[in-house]
Amino acid sequence: MTECAGGLQACAAEAAPDAIRNKATHRGITACAQQCFQGLSASPRCPCFLRVSLRQLLSRALLALAALSALVAAASAEETSDTSSPYSTTARLDFTVTIDKFIYLRIGPTGGTIATVGFALTPSIPAVPTVPTNGNGVAVPWNGGAPVFVLASTNAVLPVEVRSNAGSVTLRANVTAPLTSGSNTIAMTAVTISSDNAGLPAPPVPASGSGTAVNVAGTAFSNLVTQQTANWTFAFAPSNPPAGLYSGQIGFTASAP
């Protein structure tokens, strides 16, 4: 019978042979280990050793194996085999692909800023085209007829692009701010737009609010995918507008189901 007392103290054998019982041992952690090497068994109360039963070890091993088997099953593939000649077997693999819908609209050059179309109307005095000169009391030849306004434009031709994979696309114009100079207003219907691509037509501009939608032609996958480009030309034809510096804004909206 063995016994371990005093924590990390030497262990002595009570029923061991005299040669072993009288043999000096070193105190400390190595004392119990020394008894094991001398043929003695360590006390169950000895803190130098841990008693772990075989049943506990097997239980833990089986739990770890079960967890590993679950992981393997989750990632398992189809398995086939052939044991007859000629040997041939096939394993299948499924695929899933998710493609989100999108729609893209650009009016003007790339760069992320709002393009500006400018028009300038300059009067010409008949009978011959004569541009008035700034100043008071300046004499010019004039036959008394009504002056004709000559239109000059800047940035009046803009690139336009529509892209989508969301099905049929419609396009409409929305007047977000009318042409205004002080208390004077010009209806936005004075602005007209033409397109050089029938597949990407320009929508009519309303006097205010939202206008009528036009259809953009699809280009692939039974018209579910659209990739169209065009050049839109803007024109201005007001009816006897009062003088002033006018500013306004048109928004364009592309929509898909």
Secondary structure, DSSP 8 states (H G I E B T S, - for coil): -EEE-SSS--EEESSS-HHHHTS----STHHHHHHHHTT----TT-TT-----HHHHHHHHHHHHHHHHHHHHHT--------SSS----------------EEEEESSSSSS----EEEEEEEBTTTTB---SSSS------S---EEEEEEES-EEEEEEEESSS-EEEEEEEEEEEEETTEEE-GGGEEEEES-TTS------SSEE---EEE---BTTTTBEEEEEEEEEEE--SS--SS--EEEEEEEEE--
